[in-house]
């Protein structure tokens, strides 16, 4: 068993890239079932934006509440962050992944639309 608060990094090889997934507990030991669930959910994020290099999940525990924060790092030094607080770590992970999916989809749409800007030509 790792030391209290230690993290374990996992490299997940996907179809066209590999992503480092790191799960850390702050003031709490992350159980293996939560760790496996988080890795499973986080490994689905690259399907929404394929330039993800690293995903980090930090779980914190205060009283009866958990705080979870997921940080997604992509190229061009861009970072996406989602965080939630509540009593159920599995539900927190689900909520954060949903937030990050929306952020990544929006970013992908903006970058696509920016490249193919179709402004009307008013020069006539």
C-alpha positions as a Markdown table, in Angstrom:
| # | Residue | x | y | z |
|---|---|---|---|---|
| 1 | Unk | 0.0 | 0.0 | 0.0 |
| 2 | Unk | 1.4 | 3.4 | -0.9 |
| 3 | Unk | 2.2 | 6.1 | 1.7 |
| 4 | Unk | -0.5 | 8.3 | 3.0 |
| 5 | Unk | -1.5 | 10.9 | 0.4 |
| 6 | Unk | 0.9 | 9.3 | -2.2 |
| 7 | Unk | -0.1 | 9.4 | -5.9 |
| 8 | Unk | 0.1 | 6.8 | -8.5 |
| 9 | Unk | 0.6 | 7.8 | -12.1 |
| 10 | Unk | -0.8 | 5.5 | -14.9 |
| 11 | Unk | 0.0 | 5.9 | -18.6 |
| 12 | Unk | -3.0 | 5.0 | -20.6 |
| 13 | Unk | -2.3 | 4.2 | -24.3 |
| 14 | Unk | -5.2 | 5.1 | -26.5 |
| 15 | Unk | -5.8 | 4.7 | -30.2 |
| 16 | Unk | -3.6 | 7.5 | -31.4 |
| 17 | Unk | -2.0 | 8.9 | -28.2 |
| 18 | Unk | -1.1 | 8.2 | -24.6 |
| 19 | Unk | -2.3 | 10.1 | -21.6 |
| 20 | Unk | -0.8 | 10.2 | -18.1 |
| 21 | Unk | -3.4 | 9.9 | -15.4 |
| 22 | Unk | -2.4 | 10.8 | -11.9 |
| 23 | Unk | -4.7 | 10.4 | -8.9 |
| 24 | Unk | -3.6 | 11.9 | -5.6 |
| 25 | Unk | -5.2 | 12.0 | -2.1 |
| 26 | Unk | -4.8 | 15.0 | 0.1 |
| 27 | Unk | -5.6 | 14.2 | 3.7 |
| 28 | Unk | -7.1 | 10.9 | 2.5 |
| 29 | Unk | -5.9 | 7.6 | 1.2 |
| 30 | Unk | -7.6 | 7.0 | -2.2 |
| 31 | Unk | -9.2 | 3.5 | -2.2 |
| 32 | Unk | -8.5 | 1.2 | -5.2 |
| 33 | Unk | -12.1 | 1.1 | -6.3 |
| 34 | Unk | -12.3 | 4.9 | -6.4 |
| 35 | Unk | -8.9 | 5.0 | -8.2 |
| 36 | Unk | -10.0 | 2.5 | -10.8 |
| 37 | Unk | -13.3 | 4.3 | -11.4 |
| 38 | Unk | -11.5 | 7.6 | -11.8 |
| 39 | Unk | -9.0 | 6.1 | -14.3 |
| 40 | Unk | -11.9 | 4.6 | -16.3 |
| 41 | Unk | -13.8 | 7.9 | -16.4 |
| 42 | Unk | -10.7 | 10.0 | -17.1 |
| 43 | Unk | -9.5 | 7.7 | -19.9 |
| 44 | Unk | -12.7 | 8.6 | -21.8 |
| 45 | Unk | -11.9 | 12.4 | -22.0 |
| 46 | Unk | -9.5 | 12.2 | -25.0 |
| 47 | Unk | -12.4 | 11.1 | -27.1 |
| 48 | Unk | -13.7 | 14.7 | -26.8 |
| 49 | Unk | -10.3 | 16.4 | -27.5 |
| 50 | Unk | -7.4 | 14.3 | -28.7 |
| 51 | Unk | -4.6 | 16.6 | -27.7 |
| 52 | Unk | -4.7 | 15.8 | -24.0 |
| 53 | Unk | -1.3 | 15.0 | -22.4 |
| 54 | Unk | -2.1 | 14.7 | -18.7 |
| 55 | Unk | -5.0 | 14.3 | -16.4 |
| 56 | Unk | -4.7 | 14.8 | -12.7 |
| 57 | Unk | -7.3 | 14.1 | -10.0 |
| 58 | Unk | -6.8 | 15.4 | -6.5 |
| 59 | Unk | -9.2 | 14.2 | -3.8 |
| 60 | Unk | -9.3 | 16.1 | -0.5 |
| 61 | Unk | -11.3 | 15.1 | 2.7 |
| 62 | Unk | -12.6 | 17.5 | 5.4 |
| 63 | Unk | -15.1 | 16.3 | 7.9 |
| 64 | Unk | -17.8 | 14.4 | 6.0 |
| 65 | Unk | -17.2 | 16.2 | 2.7 |
| 66 | Unk | -14.9 | 15.3 | -0.1 |
| 67 | Unk | -13.5 | 17.8 | -2.6 |
| 68 | Unk | -12.4 | 16.5 | -6.0 |
| 69 | Unk | -10.5 | 18.5 | -8.6 |
| 70 | Unk | -9.6 | 17.3 | -12.0 |
| 71 | Unk | -7.0 | 19.1 | -14.1 |
| 72 | Unk | -6.6 | 18.3 | -17.8 |
| 73 | Unk | -3.5 | 19.6 | -19.6 |
| 74 | Unk | -3.4 | 19.8 | -23.3 |
| 75 | Unk | -0.9 | 21.2 | -25.9 |
| 76 | Unk | -0.1 | 24.8 | -26.1 |
| 77 | Unk | 0.0 | 24.9 | -22.3 |
| 78 | Unk | -3.7 | 25.1 | -21.9 |
| 79 | Unk | -5.4 | 23.7 | -18.8 |
| 80 | Unk | -9.0 | 22.8 | -18.1 |
| 81 | Unk | -10.2 | 22.4 | -14.5 |
| 82 | Unk | -13.3 | 21.0 | -12.9 |
| 83 | Unk | -14.0 | 20.7 | -9.2 |
| 84 | Unk | -16.9 | 19.6 | -7.0 |
| 85 | Unk | -17.6 | 19.1 | -3.3 |
| 86 | Unk | -19.9 | 16.5 | -1.7 |
| 87 | Unk | -20.1 | 13.3 | 0.3 |
| 88 | Unk | -19.9 | 10.7 | -2.5 |
| 89 | Unk | -16.6 | 10.5 | -4.4 |
| 90 | Unk | -18.1 | 8.5 | -7.3 |
| 91 | Unk | -20.7 | 11.1 | -7.9 |
| 92 | Unk | -18.1 | 13.9 | -7.7 |
| 93 | Unk | -16.0 | 12.2 | -10.4 |
| 94 | Unk | -19.1 | 11.8 | -12.6 |
| 95 | Unk | -20.0 | 15.5 | -12.2 |
| 96 | Unk | -16.4 | 16.6 | -12.9 |
| 97 | Unk | -16.0 | 14.5 | -16.0 |
| 98 | Unk | -19.3 | 15.9 | -17.3 |
| 99 | Unk | -18.0 | 19.5 | -16.8 |
| 100 | Unk | -14.7 | 18.7 | -18.5 |
| 101 | Unk | -16.5 | 17.1 | -21.4 |
| 102 | Unk | -18.4 | 20.3 | -22.0 |
| 103 | Unk | -15.3 | 22.4 | -21.6 |
| 104 | Unk | -13.3 | 20.2 | -24.1 |
| 105 | Unk | -16.2 | 20.1 | -26.6 |
| 106 | Unk | -16.5 | 23.9 | -26.5 |
| 107 | Unk | -12.8 | 24.4 | -26.9 |
| 108 | Unk | -12.7 | 22.0 | -29.8 |
| 109 | Unk | -15.6 | 23.8 | -31.5 |
| 110 | Unk | -14.0 | 27.2 | -31.0 |
| 111 | Unk | -10.7 | 26.1 | -32.5 |
| 112 | Unk | -12.5 | 24.5 | -35.4 |
| 113 | Unk | -14.6 | 27.5 | -36.1 |
| 114 | Unk | -11.7 | 29.8 | -35.8 |
| 115 | Unk | -9.8 | 28.0 | -38.5 |
| 116 | Unk | -12.7 | 28.1 | -40.9 |
| 117 | Unk | -14.0 | 31.5 | -40.2 |
| 118 | Unk | -16.8 | 32.2 | -42.7 |
| 119 | Unk | -17.3 | 35.9 | -42.4 |
| 120 | Unk | -19.3 | 37.5 | -45.1 |
| 121 | Unk | -17.4 | 39.6 | -47.6 |
| 122 | Unk | -18.7 | 43.2 | -47.4 |
| 123 | Unk | -16.0 | 44.7 | -49.6 |
| 124 | Unk | -18.3 | 45.0 | -52.6 |
